[in-house]
């Protein structure tokens, strides 16, 4: 996903780099990789991606956030292969049982929150929060001080050299609307996540099973389409995307029907589709 100038990859299953190349997404632009948990379908594509970045002469620093254990996995594979990566990176191992701010930079904020799965697992909330107004540079009076410019970006009015009040809106653009996205990876139904995802513009929530297999969902710590829709409703999300469907289902339309019965603004996750938050 892209937030302003930052590029974020959430989970990295086998074949991830192929899909990125297929859909013309530059792997060298990725700033942050977020790994929800250490089941293979969520991280086994990572080493291939890192090696390709290195072979393609990446120079950009990379931050990886993951549960405890991933750093050992990466180091073991590099050691066995007697290899190094030619770019700097850092693996931030996260306590998945606590919510915390992982990234706070410019207008970008990334937080994690605990999920209820068979192994330590976390979801992520990504917010694009604008707190500063952009200046209308062509309309700025001459000789404004740095303090006056700073006041304008904060939404404050200023005075010109004669002491006359200048309204902020005449020199700045309206504050951009904040946007939010929450990613709920593998998890059973849990209302404990509601505070973390409340009011998001776009919610991705796994829906591995249909409600007819709710017992199997509970056994494997996964969710049904009904569960995902109920969470979206309680969280007052604007839009819901469901995915992570079990391979037992050959037709996916039933997932959408089941979810939309409880939460109408819902779509199925589709490979290669771009979802925009305006």
C-alpha positions as CSV (number, residue, x, y, z in Angstrom):
1,X,0.0,0.0,0.0
2,X,1.1,3.6,-0.5
3,X,0.5,6.4,2.0
4,X,1.9,9.7,0.7
5,X,5.5,9.1,-0.3
6,X,5.8,5.9,1.8
7,X,5.3,2.3,0.5
8,X,4.2,-0.5,2.9
9,X,4.0,-4.2,2.3
10,X,1.8,-6.2,4.7
11,X,2.7,-9.9,4.9
12,X,4.9,-11.6,2.4
13,X,3.7,-15.1,1.4
14,X,5.4,-17.3,-1.2
15,X,5.1,-15.7,-4.6
16,X,4.8,-12.1,-3.3
17,X,7.6,-10.7,-5.4
18,X,6.2,-12.3,-8.5
19,X,2.8,-10.7,-7.9
20,X,4.5,-7.3,-7.3
21,X,6.4,-7.6,-10.5
22,X,3.4,-8.8,-12.4
23,X,1.4,-5.8,-11.3
24,X,4.3,-3.4,-11.9
25,X,4.8,-2.5,-8.2
26,X,8.5,-1.5,-7.6
27,X,9.9,-3.6,-4.8
28,X,12.7,-1.1,-4.3
29,X,10.3,1.6,-3.2
30,X,9.1,-0.4,-0.2
31,X,9.9,1.4,3.1
32,X,8.2,-0.9,5.6
33,X,7.4,-4.6,5.7
34,X,4.8,-5.7,8.3
35,X,4.6,-9.4,9.1
36,X,1.5,-10.3,11.1
37,X,2.6,-13.8,12.2
38,X,5.0,-16.6,11.4
39,X,2.7,-19.1,9.6
40,X,4.3,-19.8,6.3
41,X,1.7,-18.2,4.0
42,X,2.4,-14.9,5.6
43,X,6.2,-14.7,5.5
44,X,7.8,-17.4,3.3
45,X,8.3,-15.0,0.4
46,X,10.3,-12.6,2.5
47,X,13.8,-14.0,1.9
48,X,13.4,-14.2,-1.8
49,X,12.2,-10.6,-1.8
50,X,15.2,-9.5,0.2
51,X,17.7,-11.3,-2.0
52,X,16.1,-9.8,-5.1
53,X,16.3,-6.3,-3.6
54,X,20.0,-6.9,-2.9
55,X,20.7,-8.3,-6.4
56,X,19.0,-5.2,-7.9
57,X,21.4,-3.0,-5.9
58,X,18.9,-1.6,-3.4
59,X,20.4,1.2,-1.3
60,X,17.3,2.4,0.6
61,X,17.1,1.5,4.3
62,X,14.3,-1.1,5.0
63,X,12.3,-1.6,8.3
64,X,10.7,-4.9,9.0
65,X,8.2,-5.3,11.8
66,X,7.4,-8.9,12.9
67,X,6.8,-11.2,15.9
68,X,9.7,-12.6,17.8
69,X,11.5,-15.3,15.8
70,X,11.8,-13.7,12.4
71,X,15.2,-12.2,13.1
72,X,16.6,-15.6,13.8
73,X,15.0,-17.0,10.7
74,X,16.6,-14.3,8.5
75,X,20.0,-14.7,10.1
76,X,19.9,-18.5,9.8
77,X,19.2,-18.3,6.1
78,X,21.9,-15.7,5.5
79,X,24.4,-17.7,7.5
80,X,23.7,-21.1,5.9
81,X,23.9,-19.5,2.4
82,X,27.1,-17.6,3.5
83,X,25.4,-14.5,2.2
84,X,24.9,-10.8,3.1
85,X,22.5,-8.2,1.8
86,X,24.0,-5.1,0.3
87,X,21.6,-2.7,1.9
88,X,20.9,-1.8,5.5
89,X,17.8,-3.2,7.1
90,X,16.4,-3.7,10.6
91,X,14.1,-6.3,12.0
92,X,12.0,-4.8,14.8
93,X,10.6,-7.7,16.8
94,X,7.3,-6.8,18.3
95,X,5.4,-8.0,21.4
96,X,2.2,-9.1,19.6
97,X,0.2,-9.0,22.8
98,X,0.5,-5.3,23.2
99,X,-0.7,-2.4,21.0
100,X,1.9,0.2,20.2
101,X,2.9,2.8,17.7
102,X,5.4,1.3,15.3
103,X,5.9,4.3,12.9
104,X,5.2,7.9,13.4
105,X,6.7,10.0,10.5
106,X,5.3,13.0,8.6
107,X,1.6,12.2,8.1
108,X,2.1,8.5,8.5
109,X,1.2,6.5,11.7
110,X,1.3,2.7,11.9
111,X,0.1,0.8,15.0
112,X,-0.2,-2.9,15.8
113,X,-2.8,-4.6,17.9
114,X,-3.2,-8.2,19.1
115,X,-5.2,-10.8,17.2
116,X,-6.5,-14.1,18.5
117,X,-4.9,-16.9,16.5
118,X,-3.2,-20.2,17.1
119,X,0.3,-18.5,17.4
120,X,1.2,-14.9,18.3
121,X,-0.4,-12.7,15.7
122,X,-1.1,-9.0,15.2
123,X,-3.1,-6.7,13.0
124,X,-2.1,-3.3,11.8
125,X,-3.7,0.1,11.6
126,X,-2.3,2.6,9.1
127,X,-3.4,6.2,9.4
128,X,-2.6,9.1,7.2
129,X,-3.1,12.0,9.5
130,X,-2.7,15.6,8.4
131,X,-2.1,18.1,11.1
132,X,-0.5,20.9,9.0
133,X,-2.0,23.0,6.3
134,X,-0.3,23.5,3.0
135,X,0.7,27.1,2.1
136,X,-0.6,28.9,-1.0
137,X,3.0,30.0,-1.9
138,X,1.9,32.2,-4.7
139,X,-0.3,34.3,-2.3
140,X,2.1,34.7,0.6
141,X,3.1,38.3,1.5
142,X,6.7,39.2,1.2
143,X,9.1,38.9,4.3
144,X,7.0,36.6,6.4
145,X,9.0,35.3,9.3
146,X,9.6,31.5,10.0
147,X,7.3,31.8,13.0
148,X,4.5,33.3,10.9
149,X,4.8,30.6,8.3
150,X,4.7,27.9,11.1
151,X,1.6,29.6,12.5
152,X,-0.1,29.4,9.1
153,X,0.6,25.7,8.8
154,X,-1.0,25.2,12.2
155,X,-4.2,27.0,11.0
156,X,-3.6,30.2,12.9
157,X,-4.3,33.7,11.6
158,X,-1.3,36.2,11.4
159,X,-0.8,39.9,11.3
160,X,1.0,41.8,8.5
161,X,3.7,44.5,9.0
162,X,1.0,47.1,9.6
163,X,-0.7,45.0,12.2
164,X,-3.7,44.1,10.1
165,X,-5.1,40.6,10.6
166,X,-4.7,38.1,7.7
167,X,-7.1,35.2,7.8
168,X,-5.5,31.8,7.6
169,X,-7.8,30.4,4.9
170,X,-6.6,33.1,2.5
171,X,-3.0,31.8,2.6
172,X,-3.5,28.1,3.1
173,X,-5.4,25.2,1.6
174,X,-8.0,23.3,3.6
175,X,-6.6,20.6,5.9
176,X,-6.6,17.3,4.0
177,X,-8.9,14.6,5.3
178,X,-7.2,11.9,7.3
179,X,-7.6,8.4,6.0
180,X,-7.3,5.0,7.8
181,X,-6.9,1.4,7.0
182,X,-6.9,-1.6,9.3
183,X,-5.6,-5.1,8.4
184,X,-6.9,-8.0,10.5
185,X,-4.9,-11.1,9.5
186,X,-5.6,-14.6,10.7
187,X,-7.9,-14.3,13.7
188,X,-11.0,-15.8,15.2
189,X,-14.0,-13.5,16.0
190,X,-12.8,-11.1,18.7
191,X,-14.5,-7.9,19.8
192,X,-11.2,-7.1,21.7
193,X,-9.9,-5.4,18.5
194,X,-12.8,-2.9,18.2
195,X,-11.0,0.0,19.9
196,X,-8.0,-0.4,17.7
197,X,-10.0,-0.4,14.4
198,X,-12.9,1.9,15.4
199,X,-14.0,4.2,12.6
200,X,-11.6,3.1,9.9
201,X,-12.2,4.1,6.3
202,X,-11.2,0.6,5.0
203,X,-11.1,-2.6,6.9
204,X,-9.6,-5.8,5.7
205,X,-10.7,-8.8,7.7
206,X,-10.0,-12.5,7.1
207,X,-13.0,-14.7,6.2
208,X,-11.6,-18.1,5.9
209,X,-14.9,-20.0,6.2
210,X,-18.6,-19.6,5.6
211,X,-21.0,-19.6,8.6
212,X,-22.0,-23.2,7.9
213,X,-18.4,-24.1,8.9
214,X,-18.4,-21.9,12.0
215,X,-17.3,-24.8,14.2
216,X,-14.3,-25.4,12.1
217,X,-13.5,-21.7,12.2
218,X,-13.5,-21.8,16.0
219,X,-11.3,-24.9,16.1
220,X,-8.7,-23.3,13.8
221,X,-8.9,-19.8,15.2
222,X,-10.3,-18.3,12.0
223,X,-13.3,-16.2,11.1
224,X,-16.4,-16.6,8.9
225,X,-17.7,-14.0,6.5
226,X,-20.5,-13.3,9.0
227,X,-17.9,-12.7,11.7
228,X,-16.0,-10.2,9.5
229,X,-19.2,-8.4,8.7
230,X,-20.2,-8.2,12.3
231,X,-16.8,-6.8,13.3
232,X,-17.1,-4.2,10.5
233,X,-20.5,-3.2,11.8
234,X,-19.4,-2.8,15.4
235,X,-16.3,-0.9,14.4
236,X,-18.3,1.5,12.3
237,X,-16.0,0.9,9.4
238,X,-16.8,2.6,6.1
239,X,-15.9,-0.3,3.9
240,X,-15.0,-3.9,4.4
241,X,-12.8,-6.2,2.3
242,X,-12.7,-9.9,3.1
243,X,-10.2,-12.5,2.0
244,X,-8.0,-15.5,3.0
245,X,-10.7,-17.9,1.8
246,X,-10.2,-21.6,2.4
247,X,-9.3,-23.7,-0.7
248,X,-12.3,-25.9,0.1
249,X,-14.6,-23.4,-1.5
250,X,-14.5,-23.4,-5.3
251,X,-17.0,-20.5,-5.6
252,X,-16.5,-17.3,-3.6
253,X,-19.8,-15.5,-4.3
254,X,-21.3,-17.0,-1.2
255,X,-18.8,-15.1,0.9
256,X,-20.0,-11.8,-0.4
257,X,-23.7,-12.7,0.0
258,X,-23.1,-13.8,3.6
259,X,-21.1,-10.7,4.5
260,X,-23.4,-8.2,2.7
261,X,-26.4,-9.6,4.6
262,X,-24.9,-7.9,7.7
263,X,-22.6,-5.2,6.2
264,X,-23.5,-4.0,2.7
265,X,-20.4,-2.0,1.7
266,X,-18.2,-5.1,1.3
267,X,-16.0,-6.5,-1.4
268,X,-14.0,-9.6,-2.0
269,X,-10.2,-9.2,-2.0
270,X,-9.0,-9.6,-5.6
271,X,-5.4,-10.0,-6.7
272,X,-4.1,-7.0,-8.5
273,X,-7.1,-4.7,-7.7
274,X,-6.3,-1.2,-6.5
275,X,-8.4,0.2,-3.6
276,X,-8.3,4.0,-3.3
277,X,-9.1,6.0,-0.2
278,X,-10.2,9.4,-1.4
